[in-house]
Amino acid sequence: MIFDSLDFIENLSVNERLKYLGTKKKKSCAIKTFRSNMMLNPLKLKHLNNIDNLPADMITLNLEDAISPSRKKEALHNIALFLSHLENSNSFIIVRTNPLGEGGREEITFLNSFSFDAVRVAKVQTRKEIQEIDILLKSEKEIHISMETKEAFQNLASFGGIERFTTANIGILDLLTSLGLPQSLVERDNPTIHYILSKFLVDAKSIGINPISFMFQEYKDTEGFRAWCELEKKMGFSTKACMGPLQVAIANEVFGTDEEAIKRALHIKEAFEASAKKGENGFMDEQYGFIDEPIYRDALLVLSDLRN
C-alpha cells in the first residue's frame, strides 16, 4: 500500500489534494513483455492505494469514458497524489487520458511532472496526433493509443516510425459503433470479429508495436474470459485487457510461459548453431524433424519473448 490510511485523503477537497503531493519518483518498470493490462478507476482510492503491489503486468489508470465530466478533475488529482508518493511498483503504470481535443493535451502537460511509464491517449485517429503526443510528453515515457475509431482501424499500419510509440489497445465496442456495426457481433465464433482482431494484430506487428486485445465486459464469466484468451493466444496476441484480479490471474496463466515451447526453442537453437558451425543450415533432427534457418529464427523469437 502507498498510504497506511486513506482517511485524511477522503476528507480533502479536490484542490486540497494537490497540497499533499509527494516527491517520490517511481523507478522505470523492468518488465518488457506483458500478459495482463488491468484498468483501474482513479476515483476508487482503495484501488489506487494498491498499485504498488498488484499482480497485473500493466495497470491503466483511466481518465476517460468511465469518469463523468464533472469528476475528471478529481480523478486527475487523485492520480497525481498517489503517483507522487509511489516509489516502486511491480507493474507498468499507464495513464489513459481523454482525446487530445477533449482535455487530453492539458492532462498530458499536467502529468509530465509525475513518474509513470506510459500515457495512453483515447480515440487517436491519425499519425499526426501521435506525433503531437510525442512533442507534448516527456521523453522517458512511452506512447500508447486506444484504437476505437474506423479511421484508426483503417490507418494503423501507417502509424509507424515514432520510436516510443510502442502499444495499441483495441476498444472493440467503440470501434464497432464507429463502423456502424452492432456490439452483439462480439462472439468468439463470429468471422467479422476474427477479421477485426486479425487485421489489428497484423497491422500492429507490421509497425513493431504490441497489440493488446479488448476488455471482456462480463467480468463474472471467468470461463468465457478464459476462452477469449485462449482464442487470442492462438491468433498471436500476448496481452489482454482485464477487469479486476480474477481476469488478471487467467490472462497471466494463459499468456504465460509455455515450458514445452521454451524447451523446443532451446533445443532448436542449440542444434542449429552446432550444425551451422559445420556449414549445414538445414538438417533432420530426431526430436523435432527438419530444422533450417526460418525454424531457427522462430526459436529465437520464442526465446526473446521470455519475461525479464
Secondary structure, DSSP 8 states (H G I E B T S, - for coil): ---S--HHHHTS-TTGGGGG------------S-SEEEEE-TT-HHHHTTTTS-S-SEEEEE-STTS-GGGHHHHHHHHHHHHTT----SSEEEEEE--GGGTHHHHHHHHTTS--SEEEETT---HHHHHHHHHHS-TTSEEEEEE-SHHHHHHGGG----TTEEEEEE-HHHHHHHHT--GGG--TT-HHHHHHHHHHHHHHHHTT-EEEB---S-TT-HHHHHHHHHHHHHHT---EEESHHHHHHHHHHHTS--HHHHHHHHHHHHHHHHHHTTT-SEEEETTTEEEEHHHHHHHHHHHHTS--
